[in-house]
Amino acid sequence: MGNSTKDQTLVTIGDLFCKADIVDTHQKILVSALNVLLSVIAFLGNMLIIVALQKPSSLYPPSKLLLGCLASTDLCVGLVTQPLHVIYLMPSEQFKRCHLVGILSITIGAFLGGLSLFTLTAISVDRLLALLLGLRYRQVVTLKRVWILVVSFSLSNAAISMTFFYGLRITAAFTGIAVAMCMLTSVFCYAKIYSSLRQHQVSVQDHIQQGQPNQGKAVLNLARYRKTVSSVLWVQLTLVACYLPHIIVVTMFAISGSASPSLALTWAVTLSLVYFNSSLNPFLYCWKMREVRKAVKNTISQFWRCSS
């Protein structure tokens, strides 16, 4: 009975694109072309970010590691997941091979998407600790501990992704719990940061009114910290905006358990929006993070000098 349920779940997912009559061929070509373009942008953009992060900067190494992990995840989306998705969309007479590619694409995509969400949640916690711990921050948040955290995230997310082979409803349940925990953690961190910054601002103004010295430096550091938090928050909100439509579609699919042309097209469009997030992130880094933008410009300049 268990094997029958498992097979039915996998066949239903395979029906999304592996049957020639479920989605119009022109729609497949259009979505495939879009994903090819996004794949190239995601690969090149995140490769630039990863190279730029290797250059010396004032970014604290654990924070740089988390940002590098996020960029590496987005790079893998462009290098692995999107090409697999394009192959999955291609018309094929061999149902089993198409079905296998589809399962592989969805599983790897779920792993990378979950890892991105976990990493962004860790970055929000990191920013809160930087504010609350003060001088103790560098003693508590070390490179070794962050590496352990990244490995733990990878293993736990791989375990959640593998539940897909036991049934989509199980995966949807675990994913829902994980997403809810990550979102609640991030919301708590940013709410606490906002509250602490307001209290700190009131305190600084009181000191200035009392004519106490050395407040200029505190205000400058606070302004820099706000820029960092603003950058991370932009990336977080963009991820939610890109992921939420597909999460809703997956939930509907898990509940209904049936495939239709409209659902298949919606699945393809919302999944492309998820992949678009990996292409958009490098532009957000360059827009909101001055050091990253400067390093990327230097990397591009060095590349042009070497090529010419």
C-alpha positions as CSV (number, residue, x, y, z in Angstrom):
1,M,0.0,0.0,0.0
2,G,2.9,2.3,0.9
3,N,4.7,1.6,-2.4
4,S,1.5,2.2,-4.3
5,T,1.0,5.6,-2.7
6,K,4.6,6.5,-3.3
7,D,4.4,5.5,-7.0
8,Q,1.2,7.4,-7.5
9,T,2.7,10.6,-6.1
10,L,5.8,10.4,-8.4
11,V,3.7,9.6,-11.5
12,T,1.4,12.6,-10.7
13,I,4.4,14.9,-10.6
14,G,5.8,13.4,-13.8
15,D,2.5,14.1,-15.5
16,L,3.1,17.8,-15.1
17,F,5.4,18.0,-18.2
18,C,6.3,14.5,-19.3
19,K,3.0,13.9,-21.1
20,A,2.9,15.7,-24.4
21,D,-0.7,16.8,-24.1
22,I,-0.5,18.4,-20.6
23,V,1.3,21.6,-21.6
24,D,1.3,23.5,-25.0
25,T,4.7,23.1,-26.8
26,H,5.0,26.9,-27.4
27,Q,4.5,27.5,-23.7
28,K,7.3,25.0,-22.9
29,I,9.6,26.8,-25.4
30,L,8.9,30.2,-23.9
31,V,9.5,29.1,-20.3
32,S,12.6,27.2,-21.4
33,A,14.1,30.2,-23.2
34,L,13.4,32.3,-20.1
35,N,15.2,29.8,-17.8
36,V,18.2,29.6,-20.2
37,L,18.6,33.4,-19.9
38,L,18.2,33.4,-16.1
39,S,20.6,30.5,-15.8
40,V,23.4,32.4,-17.6
41,I,22.7,35.5,-15.5
42,A,22.7,33.6,-12.3
43,F,25.9,31.8,-13.1
44,L,27.9,34.8,-14.2
45,G,26.5,37.2,-11.6
46,N,27.1,34.9,-8.6
47,M,30.5,33.9,-9.9
48,L,31.5,37.6,-9.9
49,I,30.2,37.9,-6.3
50,I,32.1,34.8,-5.1
51,V,35.3,36.1,-6.7
52,A,34.8,39.5,-5.2
53,L,34.3,38.1,-1.7
54,Q,37.7,36.5,-1.9
55,K,39.3,39.9,-2.0
56,P,40.4,41.6,1.3
57,S,37.6,43.7,2.9
58,S,36.3,44.9,6.2
59,L,33.6,42.3,6.2
60,Y,33.9,40.0,9.2
61,P,34.9,36.5,7.9
62,P,31.9,34.6,9.3
63,S,29.5,37.2,7.8
64,K,31.5,36.9,4.5
65,L,31.1,33.1,4.7
66,L,27.3,33.3,5.0
67,L,27.1,35.7,2.1
68,G,29.4,33.4,0.1
69,C,27.3,30.4,0.9
70,L,24.2,32.3,-0.4
71,A,26.0,33.2,-3.6
72,S,27.3,29.7,-4.1
73,T,23.8,28.3,-3.7
74,D,22.5,30.8,-6.3
75,L,25.4,29.8,-8.6
76,C,24.4,26.1,-8.3
77,V,20.8,27.0,-9.2
78,G,22.1,28.6,-12.5
79,L,24.6,25.8,-13.2
80,V,22.6,22.7,-12.2
81,T,19.0,23.2,-11.4
82,Q,17.9,25.4,-14.2
83,P,19.6,23.3,-17.0
84,L,17.9,20.3,-15.5
85,H,14.5,22.1,-15.5
86,V,15.0,23.1,-19.2
87,I,15.7,19.5,-20.1
88,Y,12.6,18.5,-18.1
89,L,10.5,21.0,-20.1
90,M,11.7,19.7,-23.5
91,P,9.3,17.4,-25.3
92,S,10.3,13.8,-25.0
93,E,8.8,10.5,-26.0
94,Q,10.6,8.6,-23.3
95,F,8.4,9.2,-20.2
96,K,10.8,7.4,-17.8
97,R,13.8,9.5,-18.6
98,C,11.7,12.8,-18.5
99,H,10.2,11.7,-15.2
100,L,13.7,11.0,-13.7
101,V,15.0,14.4,-14.8
102,G,11.9,16.0,-13.3
103,I,12.4,14.3,-10.0
104,L,16.1,15.2,-10.0
105,S,15.4,18.8,-10.9
106,I,12.7,19.2,-8.2
107,T,14.8,17.5,-5.5
108,I,18.0,19.5,-6.1
109,G,15.9,22.7,-6.5
110,A,14.2,22.1,-3.1
111,F,17.6,21.5,-1.5
112,L,19.2,24.7,-2.9
113,G,16.1,26.8,-2.2
114,G,15.9,25.6,1.4
115,L,19.6,26.2,1.9
116,S,19.1,29.8,0.7
117,L,16.3,30.3,3.2
118,F,18.3,28.8,6.1
119,T,21.3,30.9,5.2
120,L,19.3,34.1,5.1
121,T,17.8,33.3,8.4
122,A,21.3,32.7,9.8
123,I,22.3,36.1,8.4
124,S,19.4,37.8,10.2
125,V,20.4,36.1,13.5
126,D,24.0,37.2,12.8
127,R,23.0,40.8,12.4
128,L,21.0,40.7,15.7
129,L,24.0,39.2,17.6
130,A,26.3,41.8,16.2
131,L,24.0,44.5,17.7
132,L,23.3,42.8,21.0
133,L,26.7,41.3,21.9
134,G,28.8,44.4,21.0
135,L,32.5,43.7,21.7
136,R,31.7,40.0,22.6
137,Y,30.3,39.4,19.0
138,R,33.7,38.3,17.6
139,Q,34.2,35.9,20.5
140,V,30.8,34.3,20.1
141,V,30.4,34.3,16.3
142,T,33.6,32.5,15.0
143,L,34.4,31.1,11.6
144,K,34.5,27.6,12.9
145,R,31.0,27.8,14.5
146,V,29.6,29.3,11.3
147,W,31.1,26.5,9.2
148,I,29.5,24.0,11.6
149,L,26.2,25.8,11.2
150,V,26.4,25.8,7.3
151,V,27.2,22.0,7.3
152,S,24.3,21.4,9.7
153,F,21.9,23.4,7.4
154,S,23.1,21.4,4.4
155,L,22.5,18.0,6.0
156,S,19.1,18.9,7.5
157,N,17.9,20.4,4.3
158,A,19.2,17.4,2.3
159,A,17.1,15.2,4.7
160,I,14.0,17.3,4.1
161,S,14.5,17.2,0.3
162,M,14.9,13.4,0.3
163,T,11.5,13.0,1.9
164,F,10.2,13.9,-1.5
165,F,10.7,10.2,-2.5
166,Y,8.3,9.1,0.2
167,G,5.5,11.4,-0.8
168,L,4.9,15.0,-1.8
169,R,2.6,15.6,1.2
170,I,5.3,14.6,3.6
171,T,7.8,17.0,1.9
172,A,5.1,19.8,1.9
173,A,4.6,19.3,5.7
174,F,8.3,19.4,6.5
175,T,8.8,22.3,4.2
176,G,5.9,24.2,5.7
177,I,7.3,23.8,9.2
178,A,10.9,24.8,8.1
179,V,9.7,27.8,6.2
180,A,7.5,28.9,9.1
181,M,10.3,28.6,11.6
182,C,12.7,30.5,9.3
183,M,10.2,33.3,8.7
184,L,9.3,33.6,12.4
185,T,13.0,33.7,13.3
186,S,13.8,36.4,10.7
187,V,10.7,38.5,11.7
188,F,11.7,38.3,15.4
189,C,15.3,39.3,14.6
190,Y,14.4,42.3,12.5
191,A,11.7,43.4,15.0
192,K,14.3,43.1,17.8
193,I,16.9,45.0,15.7
194,Y,14.4,47.8,14.9
195,S,13.4,48.1,18.6
196,S,17.1,48.1,19.8
197,L,18.0,50.7,17.1
198,R,15.3,53.0,18.3
199,Q,16.3,52.7,21.9
200,H,20.0,53.3,20.9
201,Q,19.0,56.4,18.9
202,V,17.1,57.9,21.9
203,S,20.1,57.1,24.1
204,V,22.6,58.8,21.6
205,Q,20.4,61.9,21.4
206,D,20.2,62.1,25.2
207,H,24.0,62.0,25.4
208,I,24.4,64.6,22.6
209,Q,22.0,66.9,24.4
210,Q,24.0,66.5,27.6
211,G,27.2,67.4,25.7
212,Q,29.0,64.1,26.2
213,P,32.0,63.4,23.9
214,N,32.7,60.6,21.4
215,Q,29.2,60.3,20.2
216,G,30.1,61.0,16.5
217,K,31.8,57.6,16.3
218,A,28.8,55.8,17.8
219,V,26.5,57.5,15.3
220,L,28.8,56.6,12.4
221,N,28.9,52.9,13.4
222,L,25.2,52.9,13.8
223,A,24.7,54.3,10.4
224,R,26.9,51.6,8.9
225,Y,25.1,48.9,10.7
226,R,21.8,50.1,9.5
227,K,23.0,49.9,5.9
228,T,24.1,46.3,6.4
229,V,20.7,45.4,8.0
230,S,18.9,47.2,5.2
231,S,20.9,45.2,2.6
232,V,20.1,41.8,4.2
233,L,16.5,42.8,4.6
234,W,16.1,43.6,0.9
235,V,17.6,40.2,0.0
236,Q,15.2,38.5,2.5
237,L,12.1,40.3,1.2
238,T,13.0,39.5,-2.4
239,L,13.4,35.8,-1.6
240,V,10.0,35.7,0.1
241,A,8.4,37.5,-2.9
242,C,9.9,35.1,-5.3
243,Y,9.4,31.9,-3.3
244,L,5.9,32.4,-1.9
245,P,3.9,31.9,-5.2
246,H,5.6,28.6,-5.8
247,I,5.1,27.4,-2.2
248,I,1.4,28.1,-2.6
249,V,1.3,26.2,-5.9
250,V,3.2,23.2,-4.4
251,T,0.8,23.2,-1.4
252,M,-2.2,23.2,-3.7
253,F,-0.7,20.4,-5.8
254,A,0.0,18.3,-2.6
255,I,-3.6,18.7,-1.5
256,S,-5.3,18.0,-4.8
257,G,-2.8,15.4,-6.1
258,S,-3.9,15.9,-9.7
259,A,-2.3,17.5,-12.7
260,S,-3.9,19.9,-15.2
261,P,-2.6,22.2,-18.0
262,S,-3.3,25.3,-16.0
263,L,-1.6,23.9,-12.9
264,A,1.4,22.8,-15.0
265,L,1.8,26.2,-16.5
266,T,1.4,27.9,-13.1
267,W,4.0,25.5,-11.7
268,A,6.5,26.4,-14.5
269,V,5.9,30.2,-14.2
270,T,6.2,30.3,-10.4
271,L,9.3,28.0,-10.4
272,S,10.9,30.3,-12.9
273,L,10.2,33.2,-10.5
274,V,12.1,31.2,-7.8
275,Y,15.0,30.8,-10.2
276,F,14.8,34.5,-11.0
277,N,15.7,35.2,-7.3
278,S,19.2,33.6,-7.9
279,S,19.7,35.9,-10.9
280,L,18.5,39.0,-9.0
281,N,20.6,38.6,-5.8
282,P,24.0,39.6,-7.4
283,F,22.4,42.9,-8.5
284,L,21.0,43.5,-5.0
285,Y,24.5,42.8,-3.5
286,C,26.0,45.4,-5.8
287,W,23.3,47.9,-5.3
288,K,23.1,47.7,-1.5
289,M,26.6,46.7,-0.4
290,R,29.3,49.3,-1.3
291,E,32.3,47.0,-0.6
292,V,30.9,44.2,-2.7
293,R,30.1,46.7,-5.5
294,K,33.6,48.0,-5.4
295,A,35.1,44.6,-5.4
296,V,33.0,43.5,-8.4
297,K,34.0,46.6,-10.4
298,N,37.7,45.9,-9.7
299,T,37.2,42.2,-10.7
300,I,35.6,43.2,-14.0
301,S,38.3,45.8,-14.7
302,Q,41.0,43.2,-14.1
303,F,39.3,40.8,-16.4
304,W,39.1,43.3,-19.2
305,R,42.7,44.3,-18.7
306,C,43.8,40.7,-18.9
307,S,41.6,39.9,-21.9
308,S,42.9,42.9,-23.8
